[in-house]
């Protein structure tokens, strides 16, 4: 059983009990567009209490807002979940996200008025396949328009994050944001700061990983949202680069070109690494000091790494994701040195966690500037030609071995083991016996 079957069965169970029930929202929009929905929502006039009675084991995480989660096993690795919401009208949004109170209704037409955009307010009867449209959403789907339901100002006052969602939907589908809706976004842009860091992070991550990151960020900028959300990225505009390395233009243009290369479904940390890899350039920009000099960005990697960490902390990224994004920024210039690296250094480099993300960032960096992929090809050949056991060889000696050799445990042990590993990675030692000989000869004075 798949998610759609669970949703349709949920509707039929509700209808058999005498209630109205429809698929609603983004899943209907995607069905109309011929896309496969990521998830399914159901709208009904049954109260949350009645939904719980009809579906024992359902979750009540949103019951105060009329939302119950129906859970089915479906034989899948993860349980299938369908969100069932009671028809309602929302009253007051003091916190700019949740309604102060809800009033239940039996009218689907009344229910859709509280939703964000017309294209997300369609209902579908799974038995008849009839689409109910009370706000002109079907026409906006055909015309490619993102339009707030009712007065855009009211929709954005209710939930400020809807401004970023409008941008994301427009980018994802290649739609145009309706003028009044867009004007409201530019007018309310400063209020996006009221949204929690976690919600902003998740929405921006979706924008970055749905395959339309470039138009999304261009719209964020056009709608005055970028400078509020990520002022460090907005500062990239107009920051020129040396044309011999960056014929494409300023740092903003270069970053947009890289965002354009991100594929739908790419890793979130890769996407954020791409966005932030040159974030240190604006504060480190130095113009040419003479006719034979060039634009410089001294220390932009270390400065950018610190800025990337600050941005990730601000947006409440996990420690692991913060470390990976920072590592992508910190290492993105190292590829230019790979043909000259010692063998041990190169092996350690390609052993970086999630190295495939470093490789992809470098590839996009090259294609969005000078176009030279020699270093990328060099690493790809090295990985193809070098057996994994040579890149990550088993340890030849341990601390216990050093004790048996007569050395006294202490801080020097780390240096000894690193010396052995360096020689092993460079191919100078290949056995335990050779490692023992190296340690004894190198550290006999100790």
C-alpha positions in Angstrom: 0.0 0.0 0.0 1.3 3.5 -0.9 0.6 6.9 0.6 -2.1 7.7 -2.0 -3.9 4.5 -1.3 -3.8 5.2 2.5 -5.2 8.8 1.8 -8.0 7.5 -0.4 -8.9 4.8 2.0 -9.0 7.4 4.8 -11.4 9.4 2.7 -13.6 6.5 2.1 -13.7 5.5 5.8 -14.8 9.1 6.7 -17.4 9.2 3.9 -18.8 5.8 5.0 -19.3 7.3 8.4 -21.4 10.1 6.9 -18.7 12.8 6.6 -17.3 14.8 3.7 -13.7 14.0 2.9 -11.3 15.2 0.2 -7.7 15.1 -0.7 -6.5 18.7 -0.3 -3.6 21.1 -0.9 -0.3 20.4 -2.5 -1.1 16.8 -3.3 -4.1 17.9 -5.5 -2.0 20.6 -7.1 0.6 17.9 -8.0 -2.0 15.5 -9.3 -3.4 18.2 -11.5 0.1 18.9 -12.8 0.8 15.2 -13.5 3.4 15.0 -10.7 3.7 12.4 -8.0 3.0 14.1 -4.6 5.5 13.7 -1.8 2.7 13.4 0.8 -1.1 13.5 1.1 -3.5 15.6 3.2 -7.2 15.1 3.8 -9.8 17.7 4.7 -13.1 16.6 6.3 -16.0 18.0 8.3 -15.5 15.3 11.0 -14.3 16.7 14.3 -10.8 15.7 15.5 -12.4 13.6 18.2 -14.5 11.7 15.7 -11.4 11.2 13.4 -9.6 9.7 16.4 -12.5 7.4 17.0 -12.6 6.2 13.4 -8.8 5.7 13.3 -7.5 4.2 16.5 -3.8 4.7 16.9 -3.8 8.1 15.2 -1.6 10.8 16.4 -2.9 14.0 18.0 0.1 16.3 17.5 -2.1 19.0 15.9 -5.4 18.3 17.5 -5.8 21.8 19.0 -5.7 23.1 15.4 -8.1 20.4 14.1 -5.3 18.2 12.7 -5.0 14.4 13.4 -2.3 12.2 11.8 -3.6 8.8 10.6 -0.9 6.2 10.6 -0.8 3.0 8.5 1.9 0.4 8.3 1.4 -0.3 4.6 4.3 -2.8 4.7 6.8 0.0 4.1 10.0 0.6 6.0 8.5 3.7 7.6 4.8 4.0 8.6 2.7 5.9 6.1 1.1 9.0 7.5 -1.8 11.1 6.3 -2.7 14.5 7.8 -6.4 14.8 8.4 -7.7 18.4 9.1 -11.2 19.3 10.1 -12.7 22.1 8.0 -12.1 25.3 9.9 -11.8 29.0 9.9 -8.8 30.5 11.8 -9.3 33.4 14.1 -6.3 35.7 15.0 -2.6 35.0 14.5 -0.9 36.8 17.4 2.4 34.8 17.0 2.5 35.2 13.2 2.2 31.4 12.7 -0.5 29.7 14.7 -4.2 30.8 14.9 -5.2 32.1 18.3 -8.3 29.9 18.0 -10.0 27.8 15.4 -13.7 27.6 14.5 -14.9 24.4 12.9 -17.1 24.5 9.9 -18.9 22.0 7.6 -18.1 24.1 4.5 -15.0 23.1 2.4 -15.4 26.5 0.6 -14.9 28.3 4.0 -12.0 26.0 4.9 -9.9 26.8 1.8 -10.0 30.6 2.5 -7.5 30.1 5.4 -4.9 28.5 3.1 -1.9 30.2 1.6 -2.1 30.2 -2.2 -4.8 29.4 -4.7 -2.8 26.6 -6.3 -2.7 24.9 -2.8 -6.4 25.2 -2.1 -7.8 22.6 -4.5 -9.8 19.6 -3.3 -10.2 16.2 -5.0 -12.9 13.6 -4.4 -11.0 10.4 -4.8 -14.1 8.4 -5.8 -15.3 10.7 -8.6 -11.9 12.4 -9.3 -13.8 15.7 -9.3 -11.7 18.7 -8.4 -13.4 21.3 -6.2 -12.0 24.9 -6.8 -13.4 27.8 -4.7 -10.6 30.3 -5.3 -9.5 30.0 -8.9 -6.6 27.7 -8.2 -7.0 25.5 -11.2 -6.8 28.5 -13.5 -3.7 29.8 -11.7 -2.1 26.3 -12.1 -2.8 26.5 -15.9 -1.6 30.1 -16.1 1.5 29.5 -13.9 0.7 32.0 -11.2 1.4 32.1 -7.5 -1.5 34.1 -6.0 -2.3 34.5 -2.3 -5.9 33.7 -1.3 -7.9 36.8 -0.5 -5.8 39.8 0.6 -2.1 38.9 0.4 -1.3 41.2 3.4 -3.6 39.1 5.6 -2.1 35.8 4.5 1.4 37.1 5.2 0.4 38.6 8.6 -0.9 35.2 9.5 2.3 33.4 8.7 5.4 35.3 7.6 7.1 32.2 6.2 4.5 32.2 3.4 6.6 34.9 1.7 9.5 32.5 1.3 7.1 29.7 0.4 5.7 31.9 -2.4 9.2 32.3 -3.8 9.9 28.6 -3.5 6.8 27.5 -5.3 7.4 30.1 -8.1 10.9 28.8 -8.5 10.0 25.1 -8.4 7.3 25.3 -10.9 8.7 28.2 -13.0 5.6 30.3 -12.1 5.2 34.1 -11.8 4.2 35.6 -8.5 1.0 37.6 -9.0 1.8 41.4 -8.7 -0.3 42.2 -5.6 1.1 39.1 -3.9 4.6 40.2 -4.8 4.1 43.7 -3.7 2.9 42.4 -0.4 6.1 40.4 -0.1 8.3 43.4 -0.7 6.3 45.4 1.8 6.4 42.8 4.5 10.0 41.5 3.8 11.5 42.9 7.0 9.0 40.9 9.1 10.5 37.6 7.9 12.9 38.0 10.8 10.0 37.1 13.1 10.0 33.5 11.8 11.9 31.0 13.9 15.4 30.1 12.7 14.4 26.4 12.3 11.5 27.1 10.0 13.6 29.5 7.9 16.4 26.9 7.7 14.0 24.2 6.5 12.3 26.4 3.9 15.6 27.7 2.5 17.0 24.2 2.4 14.0 23.1 0.3 14.6 26.1 -2.0 18.2 25.0 -2.4 17.6 21.3 -3.1 14.6 21.3 -5.4 16.6 21.9 -8.5 15.6 25.5 -9.0 18.0 27.2 -6.5 19.1 30.0 -8.8 15.7 31.4 -9.8 14.7 31.0 -6.1 17.5 33.1 -4.9 17.0 35.7 -7.6 13.4 36.0 -6.5 14.5 36.3 -2.8 16.7 39.2 -3.8 14.1 40.8 -6.0 11.5 40.5 -3.2 13.8 42.2 -0.6 13.9 38.9 1.4 17.5 38.0 0.7 19.0 40.9 2.6 16.8 40.1 5.6 17.5 36.4 5.6 21.1 36.1 4.5 22.7 39.6 4.3 26.1 38.0 3.9 24.9 36.6 0.5 23.3 39.9 -0.5 26.7 41.6 0.0 28.1 39.5 -2.8 26.4 41.7 -5.4 28.9 44.0 -7.2 32.0 42.4 -5.6 34.2 42.1 -8.7 36.6 39.2 -9.2 39.9 38.9 -11.2 38.6 38.3 -14.8 41.4 35.9 -15.6 40.0 33.5 -13.1 36.4 34.6 -13.1 35.3 35.7 -16.5 31.6 35.3 -15.5 31.6 38.4 -13.3 31.1 39.3 -9.7 30.8 36.9 -6.7 27.0 37.0 -6.8 26.9 36.0 -10.5 29.4 33.2 -9.8 27.4 31.9 -6.9 24.1 32.0 -8.9 25.8 29.9 -11.7 26.8 27.3 -9.1 23.3 27.3 -7.6 22.0 26.7 -11.1 24.1 23.5 -11.3 22.6 22.0 -8.2 20.5 19.0 -9.0 17.1 18.3 -7.5 17.5 16.1 -4.5 21.1 17.0 -3.8 22.5 16.9 -0.3 21.4 19.8 1.9 25.0 20.3 3.2 26.3 20.4 -0.4 23.7 23.0 -1.3 24.6 25.2 1.7 28.3 24.7 1.0 27.8 25.9 -2.6 25.8 28.9 -1.4 28.4 29.8 1.3 31.7 28.8 -0.3 32.7 32.3 -1.2 30.9 34.1 1.6 34.3 35.4 2.8 35.0 37.3 -0.3 33.1 40.5 0.2 34.8 41.3 3.6 38.2 40.4 2.2 38.0 42.2 -1.1 41.2 44.2 -2.0 41.3 46.1 -5.2 44.5 46.1 -7.4 47.3 48.2 -5.9 48.9 48.9 -9.3 48.6 48.3 -13.0 50.3 44.9 -12.7 48.3 43.8 -9.6 44.9 42.1 -9.5 41.9 41.9 -7.2 42.6 39.8 -4.2 40.6 38.1 -1.4 43.4 37.3 1.1 42.3 34.8 3.8 38.8 34.6 2.3 38.7 30.9 3.0 39.4 31.2 6.7 37.1 34.2 7.0 34.4 32.5 5.0 34.6 29.3 7.2 34.0 31.3 10.3 31.1 33.1 8.7 29.6 29.9 7.4 29.7 28.5 11.0 28.0 31.6 12.3 25.2 31.4 9.7 24.7 27.7 10.4 24.5 28.4 14.2 22.1 31.2 13.5 19.8 28.9 11.6 20.1 26.1 14.2 21.8 23.6 12.0 22.9 20.4 13.8 26.5 20.2 14.9 27.3 17.5 12.2 25.8 19.6 9.4 27.5 22.7 10.6 30.8 20.9 10.6 30.3 19.6 7.1 29.2 23.0 5.6 32.2 24.6 7.3 34.5 21.9 5.9 33.2 22.4 2.4 34.0 26.1 2.6 37.4 25.5 4.3 38.6 23.0 1.7 37.2 24.3 -1.5 40.5 25.9 -2.7 42.7 22.8 -1.9 41.9 21.2 -5.2 44.2 23.5 -7.0 47.1 21.9 -5.1 46.2 18.2 -5.7 48.7 17.5 -8.5 51.5 18.7 -6.2 50.4 17.0 -3.0 52.5 14.4 -1.3 50.8 11.0 -1.7 50.0 10.9 2.0 48.4 14.4 1.9 46.3 13.5 -1.1 45.1 10.3 0.6 44.1 12.2 3.7 42.4 14.8 1.6 40.2 12.3 -0.2 39.4 10.7 3.1 37.5 13.8 4.3 34.0 12.9 5.4 31.5 12.9 2.5 34.3 13.7 0.1 31.9 13.3 -2.8 30.3 16.6 -1.8 33.8 18.3 -1.9 34.3 16.9 -5.4 30.9 18.1 -6.6 31.4 21.6 -5.1 34.8 21.8 -6.9 33.3 20.7 -10.2 30.5 23.3 -10.0 33.1 25.9 -8.9 35.2 25.3 -12.0 32.3 25.1 -14.4 30.9 28.4 -13.1 34.2 30.2 -13.6 37.3 29.3 -15.6 36.0 25.9 -16.8 39.2 24.1 -16.1 38.5 20.6 -14.7 42.1 19.3 -14.6 42.3 19.0 -10.8 38.8 17.4 -10.7 39.9 14.9 -13.3 43.1 14.2 -11.5 41.3 13.3 -8.3 38.7 11.2 -10.2 41.6 9.2 -11.8 43.3 8.8 -8.5 40.2 7.4 -6.9 39.5 5.1 -9.8 43.1 3.8 -9.9 43.9 3.5 -6.2 42.5 0.6 -4.2 40.5 1.6 -1.2 42.8 -0.3 1.1 45.7 1.9 0.0 43.7 5.1 0.7 42.5 3.8 4.1 45.1 1.1 5.0 44.8 -0.8 8.2 46.9 0.5 11.1 50.3 -1.2 11.3 51.1 -0.3 14.9 49.1 0.5 18.1 49.9 2.0 21.4 50.2 -1.5 22.8 52.9 -2.3 20.2 54.9 0.7 21.3 54.7 -0.4 24.9 56.0 -3.8 23.9 58.9 -2.1 22.1 59.9 -0.5 25.4 58.5 3.0 25.0 56.9 4.8 27.9 53.3 5.9 27.2 52.9 9.6 26.8 52.2 12.4 24.3 55.0 11.2 22.0 52.9 8.1 21.2 50.7 10.2 18.9 53.7 11.5 17.0 55.1 8.0 16.6 51.8 6.6 15.2 51.4 9.6 12.9 54.9 9.0 11.6 54.1 5.4 10.8 50.9 6.4 9.1 52.6 9.1 7.0 55.2 6.6 5.9 52.5 4.0 5.2 50.4 6.4 3.1 53.5 7.4 1.1 54.3 3.7 0.5 57.6 3.7 2.4 56.4 1.0 4.8 54.0 -1.8 4.0 54.3 -4.2 6.9 54.4 -4.3 10.7 58.0 -5.3 10.7 59.0 -2.2 8.5 56.9 0.0 10.8 58.7 -1.3 13.9 62.0 -0.7 12.3 61.0 2.9 11.4 59.9 3.7 14.9 62.9 2.2 16.6 65.3 4.1 14.2 63.4 7.4 14.4 62.7 7.5 18.1 65.7 5.5 19.5 66.8 8.6 21.4 63.6 8.5 23.4 
